[in-house]
């Protein structure tokens, strides 16, 4: 059965075509334009699941979305509706020029010898140390990088830079310093992005163990914040693959932190710290051997959300608990949930060029500009049934870059059409930082209220509950599911597994790590698509409360509504505050909560918060029981 929106529900107050099919907004950029949704459209939200399953409303009442009044439109709606004009004529051309200039810089860097790159790195480190020592703590503001607020890829407002601060320029730190195939280590600077490093490593048949999907994501952001990929069920989060950090401390001292040297507490404290313990200037990251292709299997799933969740778990977690057996566990995993009853589970294994080119095998180069956007291509499995194809490895790594998962549909409502892909797809995607730079404060606030870009990190066994919660409160589709290990480490870090998880022996868990899942919620909520009132800030607050109650976590690249009390209920601050004091970060770097906090921050607010932190007693650092 083709589960199109017209099969789901009947809305007497909405416009219909001559056949009586409900017409929904093509995107929230076109609230006044109504078209029939296509098979490739992600707009399959529905408030009435009982119509899907043939169940009474009482049985499905826990999933039904609340009825909301109609929303009144204003001038900002008009600006958002026609924002594609700015994107087409301003953002896309500038993005292309920016990407090209960065590419030329990367090529120049790759032509330099290891010794030359290392010499330049050492000189740049000395400049940063000198700059830090020029700061007068009593007169100058807190230390902050000189990068402009709109440059960051994340959607969180970088409003902490509105307070007076002491700028330190880290822009030269964008080089791959060395690829050591003997040690299987990549040494890179913090502004190296995923596209840059995969371009260097993949031709060598090696790769980072975790390669985040979007080209623009940087090593520094993924370490200090949050990074995940389809291989994270094997290797953990991006920061779990780091071997050592080169850090400049508040007093200008340059140290190397590893898990077993004198700075081991700093090594475990850096992830999720948002750069508030010191300045990261390089990192050594684990490499793994790879092959030329990814053999990808697409498996459609039809059922309710709990059944979809179980199918997703079964796709990579053996029910016999043999989670470390490579014969039973794929190299890559992701699932996309398109509607409350439809999903496609994808599992990948590395394959050689010889295998991929055997007679009868299908090779799909998804990286070509004219190709169907990846999430739409995967959705065809719902009609085709299960199928297998071979994708060049680097193109697979960055499969979501061109369409920014499915956000590209909102930025350019016609961007997925064949004619646009063929003639203009080569200049996609628009650079996220330029999108932010051209939107203005009113449009930015509009997106925060009427759009969701959040990740929910939840224990694997609770993923079904999370899917039902998202449907009930937000009605956002598609949803992205990607598993990751959360390790039981020698020190209790900012994010940590549930106490005693190893005793339950749940599917996916091992004695040394609990399996978690990222539920990626990126799109416009169903109520907004239907023209109803929706309180985005309140929905995020409810999401954060649900995560706290269920031992989940919210990556801080996103807009957060957490109070300081709830922030430290969600995250553990023992090791973080210990490192803040030991390495003299207090009074030099802003605390992680105030850096993540929503809204503008005055210099007085920041200084008062730092003073309060300095007056508190140093918390003890928790260690897990043996």
NUSEKOL-456263 format. One record per residue (C-alpha): residue in one letter; x, y, z. Coordinates in Angstrom, 3 decimals, padded with zeros to 6 digits. Example, Ala and Ser with C-alpha at 12.3 -4.5 7.8 and 13.67 -1.06 7.14 Angstrom:
! NUSEKOL-456263
- A	012.300	-004.500	007.800
- S	013.670	-001.060	007.140
This chain:
! NUSEKOL-456263
- X	000.000	000.000	000.000
- X	001.286	003.489	-000.822
- X	000.946	005.458	002.402
- X	000.439	008.911	000.974
- X	-001.040	011.725	003.021
- X	-004.321	011.412	001.184
- X	-004.683	007.889	002.626
- X	-004.198	009.063	006.154
- X	-006.849	011.523	007.129
- X	-009.671	013.708	005.997
- X	-009.604	017.350	007.003
- X	-012.863	019.087	006.079
- X	-011.421	022.568	006.555
- X	-008.391	022.084	004.314
- X	-008.339	022.648	000.529
- X	-008.915	019.551	-001.630
- X	-008.593	018.629	-005.262
- X	-011.440	017.333	-007.399
- X	-010.928	013.799	-006.094
- X	-011.290	014.971	-002.511
- X	-007.604	014.471	-001.687
- X	-006.304	016.703	001.086
- X	-003.717	019.153	-000.144
- X	-000.912	020.144	002.201
- X	001.659	022.942	002.002
- X	004.539	021.998	-000.286
- X	006.829	023.532	002.309
- X	006.518	026.182	004.907
- X	008.185	028.521	002.445
- X	004.906	028.237	000.491
- X	002.102	028.419	003.022
- X	-000.368	029.703	000.444
- X	000.514	027.210	-002.274
- X	-001.121	023.811	-002.031
- X	-000.101	020.752	-004.017
- X	-000.565	017.032	-003.765
- X	002.450	015.496	-001.928
- X	004.622	013.246	-004.065
- X	006.055	009.859	-003.242
- X	009.412	011.499	-002.641
- X	008.130	014.255	-000.405
- X	008.990	014.089	003.308
- X	005.732	015.791	004.171
- X	003.852	012.716	005.345
- X	002.909	013.851	008.834
- X	-000.451	012.738	010.197
- X	-002.435	013.465	013.331
- X	-004.716	010.417	013.098
- X	-002.889	007.111	013.425
- X	-006.120	005.252	014.099
- X	-007.007	005.678	010.433
- X	-003.771	003.936	009.514
- X	-004.124	000.860	011.644
- X	-007.885	000.498	011.729
- X	-007.840	000.884	015.501
- X	-010.248	002.732	017.730
- X	-009.232	006.228	018.758
- X	-009.023	005.152	022.388
- X	-006.282	002.655	021.569
- X	-004.212	005.265	019.790
- X	-004.964	008.253	021.990
- X	-001.464	008.265	023.441
- X	-000.026	009.044	020.003
- X	-002.584	011.456	018.625
- X	-001.425	015.055	018.238
- X	-003.421	017.697	020.099
- X	-005.761	019.937	018.117
- X	-004.416	023.456	017.748
- X	-005.965	026.714	016.543
- X	-004.995	028.255	013.231
- X	-001.929	030.452	013.203
- X	-002.027	034.059	011.992
- X	000.642	035.012	009.459
- X	002.755	038.165	009.515
- X	005.483	039.912	007.560
- X	008.155	037.428	008.626
- X	006.093	034.625	007.052
- X	006.264	036.549	003.777
- X	010.055	036.955	004.081
- X	010.488	033.248	004.769
- X	008.139	032.299	001.932
- X	010.322	034.097	-000.616
- X	013.666	033.486	001.038
- X	014.578	031.165	-001.848
- X	015.176	034.288	-003.974
- X	018.024	035.351	-001.694
- X	019.339	031.791	-001.653
- X	019.337	031.492	-005.466
- X	020.860	034.871	-006.324
- X	023.094	035.539	-003.295
- X	023.800	032.521	-001.088
- X	024.447	029.866	-003.749
- X	026.902	031.933	-005.864
- X	028.785	033.072	-002.761
- X	028.795	029.513	-001.431
- X	030.342	028.218	-004.650
- X	033.070	030.873	-004.585
- X	033.723	030.195	-000.913
- X	033.952	026.426	-001.407
- X	036.259	026.889	-004.387
- X	038.608	029.219	-002.506
- X	038.751	026.810	000.433
- X	039.473	023.948	-001.954
- X	042.403	025.854	-003.502
- X	043.770	026.529	-000.017
- X	043.477	022.843	000.871
- X	045.310	021.842	-002.309
- X	048.132	024.291	-001.541
- X	048.387	022.855	001.956
- X	048.515	019.279	000.644
- X	051.409	020.227	-001.670
- X	053.551	021.248	001.295
- X	055.862	018.764	002.987
- X	055.164	017.410	006.457
- X	058.079	019.410	007.873
- X	056.814	022.641	006.340
- X	053.256	022.120	007.647
- X	054.617	021.253	011.089
- X	056.849	024.347	011.112
- X	053.894	026.594	010.221
- X	051.817	024.902	012.914
- X	054.455	025.544	015.573
- X	054.733	029.195	014.533
- X	050.965	029.647	014.713
- X	050.881	028.058	018.179
- X	053.499	030.560	019.360
- X	051.361	033.432	018.035
- X	048.345	032.206	020.007
- X	050.425	031.810	023.174
- X	051.768	035.343	022.728
- X	048.260	036.686	022.204
- X	046.969	035.007	025.376
- X	049.810	036.476	027.416
- X	048.919	039.964	026.173
- X	045.531	039.741	027.874
- X	044.960	041.826	030.984
- X	042.549	039.728	033.065
- X	041.298	042.745	035.038
- X	040.504	044.860	031.965
- X	039.919	042.557	029.015
- X	036.930	040.298	028.527
- X	036.919	036.516	028.514
- X	038.892	034.739	025.808
- X	036.921	033.973	022.655
- X	037.902	032.864	019.160
- X	037.833	035.548	016.482
- X	035.520	033.515	014.230
- X	032.350	035.435	013.389
- X	029.134	034.202	015.078
- X	027.455	033.197	011.813
- X	030.362	031.021	010.645
- X	029.530	028.110	012.969
- X	027.614	025.270	011.276
- X	025.301	024.684	014.246
- X	021.924	026.387	014.570
- X	022.513	027.669	018.100
- X	022.764	031.462	018.363
- X	026.364	032.345	019.132
- X	025.161	035.188	021.328
- X	027.948	034.859	023.877
- X	030.132	036.828	021.449
- X	027.916	039.864	021.936
- X	029.491	040.353	025.361
- X	032.903	042.042	025.457
- X	035.575	039.462	024.820
- X	039.279	039.060	024.057
- X	039.645	037.628	020.577
- X	042.184	034.964	019.655
- X	042.564	034.118	015.965
- X	042.630	030.389	015.241
- X	041.836	030.687	011.515
- X	045.274	029.417	010.327
- X	044.690	026.052	012.007
- X	043.078	024.318	009.048
- X	045.707	021.835	007.836
- X	046.052	018.078	007.758
- X	049.456	017.817	009.423
- X	050.215	014.148	008.863
- X	048.705	010.795	007.881
- X	050.704	008.050	009.598
- X	049.693	004.730	008.046
- X	052.072	002.783	010.287
- X	050.504	004.051	013.513
- X	047.119	004.437	011.771
- X	046.862	007.985	013.107
- X	045.821	011.245	011.432
- X	047.221	014.422	012.980
- X	045.032	017.380	012.062
- X	044.293	020.952	013.114
- X	040.872	021.921	014.507
- X	039.480	023.703	011.431
- X	040.072	020.749	009.129
- X	036.641	019.651	007.905
- X	035.315	016.220	007.017
- X	035.374	016.800	003.271
- X	038.995	017.879	003.424
- X	040.242	014.921	005.420
- X	038.268	012.286	003.488
- X	039.697	013.702	000.253
- X	043.189	013.015	001.618
- X	042.644	009.665	003.332
- X	040.193	007.695	001.152
- X	042.584	007.369	-001.838
- X	045.011	005.744	000.621
- X	042.333	003.176	001.572
- X	042.262	004.505	005.127
- X	039.744	006.729	006.868
- X	038.798	008.230	010.184
- X	036.854	005.669	012.181
- X	033.964	008.150	012.414
- X	033.399	010.523	009.461
- X	030.525	012.919	010.096
- X	028.239	013.157	007.026
- X	028.352	016.878	006.230
- X	031.510	018.183	004.516
- X	031.623	021.423	006.504
- X	031.768	019.877	009.985
- X	035.175	020.551	011.542
- X	037.385	018.427	013.751
- X	037.321	021.047	016.515
- X	033.544	021.257	016.514
- X	033.118	017.491	016.516
- X	035.571	017.090	019.415
- X	034.476	019.979	021.622
- X	030.843	019.403	020.752
- X	029.276	016.338	019.251
- X	029.958	014.111	016.252
- X	028.381	010.875	015.064
- X	028.276	008.677	011.952
- X	026.862	005.362	010.814
- X	029.973	003.630	012.160
- X	029.489	004.952	015.701
- X	027.846	001.700	016.821
- X	031.373	000.264	016.484
- X	033.615	003.173	017.490
- X	031.504	005.540	019.591
- X	031.229	009.288	019.068
- X	033.858	011.246	017.137
- X	035.655	012.235	020.349
- X	035.983	008.558	021.308
- X	038.302	008.033	018.338
- X	040.788	010.721	019.402
- X	044.178	009.529	020.646
- X	045.590	012.850	021.898
- X	044.837	016.570	022.111
- X	047.261	019.481	021.821
- X	045.779	022.179	024.057
- X	046.814	025.732	024.917
- X	045.758	026.364	028.506
- X	044.553	029.656	029.934
- X	048.063	030.674	031.056
- X	049.556	029.974	027.623
- X	051.051	026.611	028.505
- X	050.944	024.093	025.635
- X	050.189	020.532	026.759
- X	049.442	017.201	025.107
- X	046.633	015.269	026.787
- X	046.244	011.507	026.368
- X	044.209	008.945	028.288
- X	047.238	007.685	030.225
- X	049.506	010.702	030.829
- X	049.454	013.384	033.533
- X	046.723	015.267	031.674
- X	044.352	012.306	031.432
- X	041.624	014.218	033.310
- X	041.815	016.971	030.674
- X	041.720	014.310	027.941
- X	038.393	012.995	029.242
- X	037.106	016.488	030.052
- X	037.569	018.077	026.591
- X	034.617	016.391	024.765
- X	031.349	018.356	025.107
- X	033.241	021.257	026.773
- X	032.652	023.613	023.811
- X	036.222	024.934	023.992
- X	035.858	026.265	027.545
- X	038.819	024.378	029.077
- X	041.500	025.490	026.639
- X	042.208	026.139	022.976
- X	042.486	023.011	020.822
- X	045.242	023.433	018.215
- X	045.680	019.855	016.976
- X	044.497	016.308	017.563
- X	045.634	012.800	016.738
- X	042.716	010.670	015.555
- X	042.385	006.942	014.936
- X	042.404	005.668	011.349
- X	040.928	002.403	010.092
- X	041.533	000.436	006.866
- X	038.737	000.726	004.312
- X	037.853	-000.472	000.802
- X	036.819	001.380	-002.315
- X	033.062	000.789	-002.102
- X	030.235	000.513	000.389
- X	027.857	-002.366	-000.208
- X	024.598	-000.878	000.972
- X	021.418	-002.832	001.669
- X	018.096	-000.969	001.770
- X	015.366	-002.750	003.712
- X	011.847	-001.259	003.931
- X	009.899	-001.541	007.176
- X	006.133	-001.086	007.539
- X	004.476	-001.082	010.959
- X	003.851	001.127	013.964
- X	006.631	003.165	015.564
- X	007.522	000.500	018.113
- X	007.811	-002.093	015.347
- X	009.979	000.266	013.306
- X	012.203	000.781	016.356
- X	012.626	-002.971	016.831
- X	013.440	-003.513	013.142
- X	016.059	-000.777	013.422
- X	017.601	-002.415	016.512
- X	017.631	-005.832	014.826
- X	019.450	-004.378	011.788
- X	022.730	-004.089	013.707
- X	022.292	-005.746	017.140
- X	022.271	-009.572	017.246
- X	019.617	-010.874	019.605
- X	022.131	-013.388	020.986
- X	024.206	-010.484	022.354
- X	027.215	-011.141	020.098
- X	027.667	-007.417	019.442
- X	031.421	-007.602	018.797
- X	031.182	-010.218	016.054
- X	032.014	-008.536	012.697
- X	030.202	-011.324	010.841
- X	026.937	-010.307	012.526
- X	027.368	-006.539	012.813
- X	027.565	-004.288	009.689
- X	030.156	-001.549	009.212
- X	027.543	001.195	008.796
- X	023.995	001.654	010.052
- X	021.283	004.258	009.642
- X	017.509	004.278	009.416
- X	015.196	006.949	008.049
- X	011.620	007.063	009.323
- X	009.469	008.667	006.624
- X	006.016	008.398	008.200
- X	004.567	006.955	011.429
- X	004.287	003.608	009.610
- X	007.156	003.575	007.091
- X	010.911	003.461	007.403
- X	013.957	002.218	005.499
- X	016.807	000.524	007.374
- X	020.213	000.755	005.690
- X	023.241	-001.358	006.534
- X	026.598	-001.142	004.802
- X	029.757	-003.192	004.549
- X	033.017	-002.173	002.915
- X	033.589	-003.888	-000.436
- X	036.522	-004.039	-002.823
- X	036.507	-002.580	-006.317
- X	036.693	-006.103	-007.735
- X	033.560	-007.171	-005.862
- X	031.617	-004.040	-006.784
- X	032.335	-004.461	-010.487
- X	031.293	-008.085	-010.715
- X	028.610	-008.797	-013.275
- X	025.109	-008.123	-012.010
- X	026.096	-005.696	-009.251
- X	024.694	-002.160	-009.335
- X	027.070	000.757	-008.762
- X	025.433	004.045	-007.779
- X	027.646	007.138	-007.693
- X	025.414	009.207	-005.426
- X	027.893	012.086	-005.373
- X	027.094	013.306	-008.893
- X	025.309	016.674	-008.781
- X	022.357	015.527	-010.905
- X	021.557	012.446	-008.809
- X	018.357	012.107	-006.798
- X	018.864	013.344	-003.268
- X	019.939	010.440	-001.083
- X	017.036	010.394	001.346
- X	014.599	010.355	-001.579
- X	016.554	007.605	-003.305
- X	016.452	005.484	-000.134
- X	012.706	006.062	000.136
- X	012.174	004.205	-003.149
- X	012.755	000.972	-001.207
- X	009.219	001.377	000.135
- X	007.971	000.604	-003.397
- X	010.852	-001.423	-004.814
- X	011.326	-003.656	-001.813
- X	014.725	-004.657	-000.445
- X	017.666	-003.976	-002.778
- X	021.462	-003.777	-002.714
- X	023.876	-001.417	-004.473
- X	027.516	-000.375	-004.318
- X	028.426	003.253	-003.613
- X	031.969	004.710	-003.843
- X	033.124	005.003	-000.247
- X	033.819	008.733	-000.123
- X	030.528	009.517	-001.836
- X	028.759	007.371	000.714
- X	030.443	009.192	003.610
- X	029.040	012.519	002.406
- X	025.701	011.253	001.075
- X	023.681	013.845	003.014
- X	025.833	016.876	002.157
- X	024.208	017.996	-001.106
- X	020.677	018.141	000.315
- X	021.650	018.804	003.967
- X	019.711	015.672	004.931
- X	016.243	016.940	003.891
- X	016.622	020.556	004.974
- X	017.414	021.424	001.365
- X	013.717	020.967	000.606
- X	012.913	023.923	002.851
- X	015.741	026.104	001.621
- X	014.894	025.493	-002.044
- X	011.446	023.907	-002.434
- X	012.206	022.991	-006.054
- X	015.813	021.969	-005.406
- X	015.020	018.256	-005.690
- X	013.390	018.562	-009.116
- X	015.267	016.906	-011.991
- X	015.685	020.122	-013.949
- X	017.199	022.014	-011.028
- X	019.506	019.127	-010.147
- X	020.696	018.792	-013.739
- X	021.339	022.483	-014.452
- X	022.183	023.880	-010.994
- X	022.892	020.910	-008.709
- X	026.632	021.459	-009.110
- X	026.470	024.611	-006.961
- X	024.662	022.843	-004.130
- X	024.634	022.923	-001.167
- X	024.321	026.472	000.107
- X	026.843	027.051	002.864
- X	025.088	026.956	006.237
- X	027.115	029.872	007.579
- X	026.014	032.070	004.646
- X	022.402	031.042	005.173
- X	022.727	032.233	008.761
- X	024.521	035.430	007.767
- X	021.727	036.464	005.381
- X	018.679	035.618	007.450
- X	018.550	038.464	009.984
- X	017.385	038.272	013.575
- X	013.629	038.166	012.894
- X	013.942	035.318	010.405
- X	016.334	033.509	012.733
- X	013.848	033.735	015.588
- X	011.083	032.605	013.215
- X	013.025	029.418	012.453
- X	013.573	028.791	016.151
- X	009.845	028.944	016.761
- X	008.590	027.182	013.639
- X	011.327	024.747	012.773
- X	013.107	021.942	014.628
- X	016.780	021.018	014.356
- X	017.504	018.822	017.352
- X	019.183	015.512	018.141
- X	017.942	013.312	020.951
- X	020.535	010.866	022.301
- X	018.614	008.100	024.039
- X	019.387	004.574	025.266
- X	018.762	002.099	022.452
- X	016.003	000.269	024.299
- X	014.045	003.537	024.579
- X	014.152	004.485	020.904
- X	010.536	003.382	020.363
- X	009.382	005.636	023.208
- X	011.386	008.510	021.712
- X	009.782	008.046	018.281
- X	006.305	008.108	019.798
- X	007.164	011.192	021.843
- X	008.435	013.073	018.767
- X	005.298	012.164	016.827
- X	002.993	013.243	019.616
- X	004.714	016.534	020.417
- X	006.322	017.636	017.130
- X	005.141	015.501	014.187
- X	008.425	015.883	012.348
- X	009.235	013.561	009.433
- X	011.562	012.218	008.186
- X	013.495	011.194	011.298
- X	017.110	010.023	011.261
- X	018.211	007.117	013.456
- X	021.892	006.380	014.032
- X	023.293	004.240	016.885
- X	026.416	004.927	018.903
- X	028.266	003.383	021.797
- X	028.514	005.325	025.040
- X	031.581	003.943	026.765
- X	032.112	003.213	030.434
- X	035.285	005.248	030.951
- X	037.802	005.465	033.827
- X	036.337	008.853	034.785
- X	032.703	009.919	034.815
- X	032.519	012.295	031.869
- X	029.949	014.914	030.829
- X	027.837	012.237	029.111
- X	027.858	008.751	030.562
- X	025.927	005.446	030.383
- X	023.094	004.558	032.715
- X	024.427	003.200	036.029
- X	024.288	-000.593	036.039
- X	023.512	-000.890	032.328
- X	025.896	-003.847	032.028
- X	023.768	-005.907	034.417
- X	020.652	-005.801	032.217
- X	022.289	-007.345	029.118
- X	019.971	-005.463	026.783
- X	020.167	-005.855	023.029
- X	023.115	-003.866	021.672
- X	024.893	-003.382	025.008
- X	028.272	-004.839	025.938
- X	029.993	-004.993	029.367
- X	032.074	-001.923	028.450
- X	029.559	000.265	026.553
- X	025.851	001.009	026.434
- X	024.297	001.397	022.999
- X	022.572	004.730	022.443
- X	020.702	006.124	019.459
- X	020.646	009.560	017.920
- X	017.093	010.469	016.929
- X	017.669	013.306	014.479
- X	014.658	015.652	014.370
- X	015.187	018.040	011.459
- X	012.258	019.640	009.681
- X	009.079	021.660	010.069
- X	006.579	020.319	012.638
- X	003.280	018.988	011.319
- X	001.194	021.730	012.975
- X	003.163	024.430	011.122
- X	002.660	022.603	007.826
- X	-001.085	022.607	008.516
- X	-001.057	026.307	009.405
- X	-001.680	025.740	013.113
- X	-000.215	027.390	016.190
- X	002.950	025.703	017.436
- X	005.176	026.839	020.305
- X	008.660	025.749	019.262
- X	010.373	026.880	022.452
- X	007.891	025.003	024.629
- X	008.299	021.875	022.500
- X	012.074	022.004	023.007
- X	011.600	022.461	026.771
- X	009.361	019.379	026.836
- X	011.952	017.466	024.813
- X	014.710	018.423	027.224
- X	012.604	017.358	030.215
- X	011.894	014.019	028.529
- X	015.606	013.509	027.897
- X	016.487	014.248	031.525
- X	013.870	011.794	032.758
- X	015.125	009.086	030.383
- X	018.887	009.576	030.820
- X	019.211	011.147	027.409
- X	021.330	014.022	026.150
- X	020.923	017.022	023.850
- X	023.929	018.067	021.718
- X	024.651	021.711	022.325
- X	025.019	022.734	018.692
- X	021.226	023.133	018.763
- X	019.058	025.792	020.360
- X	018.649	024.945	024.044
- X	015.985	026.090	026.480
- X	017.666	024.472	029.503
- X	017.990	026.413	032.741
- X	021.363	026.125	034.444
- X	019.898	023.729	037.016
- X	018.450	021.451	034.339
- X	021.609	021.696	032.264
- X	023.558	020.073	035.087
- X	020.762	017.573	035.644
- X	021.200	016.413	032.053
- X	025.004	016.509	032.061
- X	027.513	015.601	034.761
- X	029.675	018.564	035.748
- X	032.073	016.923	038.213
- X	035.018	016.306	035.890
- X	034.336	019.473	033.908
- X	034.441	021.767	036.957
- X	037.485	019.901	038.279
- X	039.316	020.668	035.022
- X	038.079	024.267	034.996
- X	039.776	024.878	038.306
- X	042.874	022.742	037.875
- X	043.748	024.263	034.506
- X	042.743	027.821	035.481
- X	040.013	028.170	032.868
- X	037.727	030.100	035.266
- X	038.056	033.807	034.612
- X	039.597	033.152	031.178
- X	037.044	031.066	029.259
- X	033.269	031.293	029.528
- X	031.592	028.316	031.210
- X	029.947	025.753	028.942
- X	026.435	026.525	030.172
- X	026.675	030.244	029.465
- X	028.252	029.509	026.103
- X	025.283	027.255	025.253
- X	022.575	029.342	026.884
- X	019.982	030.836	024.573
- X	019.721	034.606	024.271
- X	022.018	037.579	024.460
- X	024.571	037.762	027.242
- X	025.939	040.989	028.618
- X	029.486	041.262	029.885
- X	028.181	041.683	033.454
- X	026.095	038.492	033.221
- X	029.095	036.536	032.046
- X	031.465	037.964	034.661
- X	028.941	037.432	037.477
- X	028.452	033.812	036.392
- X	032.217	033.262	036.376
- X	032.522	034.807	039.844
- X	029.791	032.542	041.228
- X	031.542	029.514	039.746
- X	034.863	030.543	041.252
- X	033.329	030.773	044.716
- X	031.871	027.243	044.661
- X	033.714	024.321	046.167
- X	035.537	022.039	043.769
- X	033.324	018.969	043.149
- X	034.753	015.509	043.473
- X	035.403	013.575	040.283
- X	033.259	010.446	040.191
- X	034.778	007.157	039.130
- X	032.674	004.141	038.150
- X	032.545	001.166	040.437
- X	034.540	-001.880	039.363
